[in-house]
Amino acid sequence: MIEQSKVAIIGAGNVGSTVAYSLAVQGVCHEIVLLDRDKERAKGKALDMSQAAAAIRSHTVVKSADSYEDIRDSRVVVITAGSPRKPGMSRDDLLMINAEITKEVATEVKKVAPDAILVMVSNPLDAMTYVALKTAGFSTKQVVGMAGILDSARMAHFIHEKLGFGAGQIRASVIGGHGDDMVPLPRYSTVAGIPLTDLLSEKDIDDVVERTRHGGAEIVGYLKTGSAFYAPGKSTAIMVEAILKDTKQIYPCAVYLDGEYGYRDIVNGVPVMLGKEGVEKIIEVTLNEKEKEMFAKSIDSVARLIETLKKNNFFEDTK
């Protein structure tokens, strides 16, 4: 029986649309609502997806929203809204612009769906997850960022390319922030339960790790005018399904740390148990000294972004 749950997706671009389509054809929820500044685009995509769902006899209906009121009482809200970096724009400029967008969106969501679980996708991911949490008044369990599933999937694919076998049996593990300072964990990666270190040389593993770090940039290089959306969209849909179905599955996600791994008041990617309450448990895995150093570097990267926001008085009017 289909779960009577409503999912809202803020931003009907490539990633948001892929999330919606994936959920619709799986029949994970009874209703999906697309909210986008371009209402005509949202209407067209919603209609197309609803017809796709009808073709496979899924019970899911996709609708477009005229305002935030239309996403009222959503069980899960996926936030993909944000601005791409434009010519002449500094990284700090982009950070401030997307922080303002995230703050506005999260605050509006809080008004109509205060009990929703927020799945953040907007970049820079870890900082935007922190912004949504600190500015809108959601609990730390309610806000979770999508990155680790995507990064782990990329690593798994690159492992398969090296091996030439094991597709579907590869379990790769990546923690840390979403970006160049992510922390791939070959020690916790396996192929059909066999440790990766038993199958690949140290050099091959280093190649996989390096390619994983730049997996998104590699796709941008090929596309020229855009970035990845199939894998990010599917990774997000996996998180939404875990929350709606209360599966208690463990996935690497960006969450607020309050003492875990020795850090406080910061967001970073770690293994978490996802269920109907959102972030139901943070799993602390044992890291060796090298991994601890990489994780500390990842934490520092996010901390610098947050410090930039604070220097620009971004959080001053936040209650």
N, C-alpha and C positions, 0 to 999 in steps of 0.2 A: 504494500500500500504506500502511495506517495506521501511523503511527509508534508504536512501543511505548514510550510515555512516560506517566508517572503525574503527575497534577496534583492538588495538595491546595489546598483553599480554606478558610481559617480565618474563620468568620463566615458564616452562611447567611441573612443578612438580604437586603434588596432588591438591594444591589450584588453581594454574593457570589453570590447565586442567578442574577443576570443574567450574570455571568461564566461560571458553570457551564453555564447553558443555551446560551449562545452557543457555547462550546467543544464541547458535546455535539452540537448539531445540525450543526456544521461537521465533526465527526468528526476533530478535530485530534489527539486523544490517545486511548489505549485505555481509560484509567480516570480518573475524577474522584472525589475523596473530599471530602465536606463534613463539616467539624468545627465544631460549634456547642454552646454551653452548653445550648441547648434541643435535646436529642437527638431528641425526637419531631418537631420541626419539620424538622430535618435529614433524618430518615428519610422523612418525607412528601414533601419537595421532591426528594430523590434518586430516589424511586420514580416520581414524576411525570415527572421529566426523563428517566429511563431509558426510560420508555414513549414519550415524545416522540421520543427517538432511535430507538427500535424502529420507530416509525411511518414514519420516513424511511429506514429501513434503515441507520442509522449504526452503526458498530461500537463506539462509545463506550458504556461503562457507568458510571452515576453511583451511588456508594455513600455511605452515611453512616458516620461514624467513632464508635466508642465511646470512644476515647482517642487520644492522640498516636501510640501504637504503630501505629495503622492507617494513618498517613500515611508510615510508614517508606519510605525510598528514593524519595520523590517527586522528580521532576526539577525541577518548579517549584512553589513554595508562594506562594499569594496571601493576603495578610493584610489583611482588612477589619475585623477586630475592633476595637471601641472603644465608648466611651460618648458619647451625645449630650449636649449642654449642657442642663442642667435649670434650672428656675427657682431663682434665688438662688445659682447657681453662677458663680463668677468665671471669667474666661478662664484664669487661672493654675491654678485648681482643676481645670478640665477638662484642661489640659495635663499636670498631675501624674498624674491618674487614667489618661489614655490612655497616658502614658509607662510607667506601671507595667504596664498591660495588654500593651503592645507588648514590653516587656522580658521579661515572663513567656512570652508566645507565642513570640518569637524564640528564647529560650533553650531552650524545649521542642523547637522545630523543629530546632535545632542538634543535639540528642541523637539524633534519629531520621533526619534527612535532612541531614547535614553538607555534602553537595555540591550541595544544591538552590540554585536561583536564587530569591531572595525578591523578590516584587513587592508593594511596599507601597501600600496604598490608604487606610489609617487617617489621620484628621486630628488635629492639623495636620500635613499630609503631609510637608513637608520635615523638620520636627523629628522626626517619628516614624521617618522613614528613617534619620536620624542616630542615633536611639536604638537601633534594631535593629542597626545596624552596629557601634556602640560597645559594646553590652552582651552580644551573643551570640557574638562572635568570628568572624563571617563576613568574607570578604575584601571589599574595596571593589567588586570586579567582581560579587559575588554579590547585592548589595542595590541595588534600583532602585525609585524611586517613580513612580507613575502620576499625572500631572497635565497635562503639556504636550500630550499627544495630545487630551485632553478640552478644554483651553482653546483649542487650535488649531481643533478641530472647532466649538466655539461661535463662534469668530471667523469661520470659513468660512460658517457658517449666517447670521450677521448680515450678512456681505458679500453673500450671495445675496439677502437681504431688501432690501438697498439697491439692488442692480443689477436684480433681477428676472429674471436669467438666469445661466447658468454652473454650475448644480447638478452636482456630480460632477467639475467641472473646477477647482474652487477649491482652492488650496494656501495655507493661512494658516500663519503662523509665530508662535508664542508661546514665550518662554523665561521664566526667573525663577521665583520661588516661586508656589505655588498659593494665590491669594488676591488681595486688593486691590492688592498690589505686584507682580503679574505684569507681564511686559514684552512686550506685543504688538509685532511687528515688521512694519509695513506694507511696508517696503522689501524684505523677503524674501517677500512674499505676492503670489501671481499668480492669474490666471484664464486657463486654457488657455495658460499661458506668458506672458501679457501682464501687465506690472507693474500692481499695484493702483493705483498713483499715476497711471496713464494712464487709468483708468476711473472713479475717484471723486474728488470734490473733497476738499480738505484738511478741510473741515468734516464731510463725510460719513465720512471716514476716522476723524476724531476721535470721531464718534458711535459708530462700530463698535467702536473701542478701548474707549471708556467702557462700552459695553454688555457687551463681552466680560469686562471686569474684574468686573462684577456679574452675570454670567450665571447662576451658581449661586443667588444670592440672588433673582433674578427668578423662578426655578422654585419656590423655597421659598415665595415670596409667593403664587403661584397654588395650590400644593398645601396650604398652611396647616399640615398636620400631618406633613410629611415633606420629603425633599430628592430631588434627581435621582438616578436609578439606571440608566436605560437607557444614556445616553451614557457615564457613568463605567464601567459594566460592560462595554460594548462596547470602550471604549478600553483597558481592562485586558486583555481577551481578545486584542486585536491585539498587545499586548506579549508575552503568553504564546505566541501562535502564532509570533512572530518568533524567540523563544528556542528553542522546540521544533523548528522547521523550519530553524534556523540560517540565516535569510535575509539577515543582515547589513544589514537595513533601518535607515535613520537616522530616529529619532524624538526629539522633545523629551521628556526624562525627568528626574526628580530624582535626581541622583547626587552622590557625594562628590567634592569638588574638592580637588586636591592640587597647587596651582600654576596650574591652568588658569584662564584669565580673570583671573589675578593674585590668586586667593584660595586659602587653605588651611584645612583642617579645618572645612569647612562643606558643607552640602548645598544644592543649588539646581538649577533646571531649565535644562538645556542640551541641544543636539542630541547624541545618542549613537548608536553603531552597536550594535544588539542581535543577539546570536547565541547559540550553545549555551553559551558561557562567561559569558553575561550581558552586562555592560557591556564590550564589547570595544574600544571606542575612543570617546573624547570629542572631538567636533568643535568647534574654536574658530572661530566666525564673527567677522568684523570688525564692531565696533560703533562708531557715531559717538558724539560726546560726549554727546548727549542720551540715547542708549540706554545708554551706560556709566553715566550718573547714575541712570537708572531701575534698572539691574541692581544697582548699589551699594546702592540703597534696598531692593531685594528681599533682597539678602544680609544687610543690617542687620536686617531684620525677623526672619529666621530666627535670626540671631546672638543677638537679644534673647531669643528663646524658649529657646535652648540655655543662655544665661546664667542664666535663671530656674531651669532644671533644676539647673545647677551650684550656684547659691546655696542650693538646697534639698537639697544633698548627694546628688543623684540618682545620680551616677556614682561615688560614693566606694567602693562595694564591687565595682565592675567591674574585673575583672582585665585 
